[in-house]
């Protein structure tokens, strides 16, 4: 394949970026730049669906950028067909296909574009976006070109998926840290309350829990007040002690 060496370089760069958890927008910008050079197209972009609308998240090539800044053209063009069907759309001549996407076609041709190919960016079996190729001349997209472009679209999917997983992991770590911090505060509050009331820590926790319930608060709120504000839980009547 004529693209083999250049494609291998791109794959190597992308694999390194994935392994180090590269910033997703920067990685996608680098990928579309490599795609423009590799396939010798006038422009390339990655489009993702967010809240039902297609949004360009990375682009190279002035006309491609201008086209994807036209919201309605983007929503009604070949990207939308790919999102709906999950299949490659390759058009050698947008003028000849003017009736297929009237608004998109008029906008693209008006910007000097003549050919387009859109490939699905998938996570598992779900199409979450597209990799779009644009050229200024009529172009019969070869099977080799589309195969290479699909590999690049799969790389884009890898970046997006990896970024989502990293965000989920960061959120989970944050929640775990919060839970651990809360547990530490509760344990400290149990110790303070046990010392105040002359009871065991289990009994102290039960006193804190009852006080929280009686005042429509959480045990964590009561514990924070004890540790951080010096609050002392009132001693309950002997009959209510655990």
Secondary structure by P-SEA (a helix, b strand, c coil): cccaaaaaaaaaaaaaaaaacccaaaaaaaaaaaaaaaccccccbbbbbccccccccccccaaaaaaaaaaaaaaccaaaaaaaccbbbbbccccccccccaaaaaaaaaaccccbbbbbbcccccccccbbbbbcccccccaaaaaaaaaaaaaaaaaaaaaaaaaaaaaaaaaaaaaaaaaaaaaaaaaaaaaaacccaaaaaaaaaaaaaaacccaaaaaaaaaccccccccccccccc
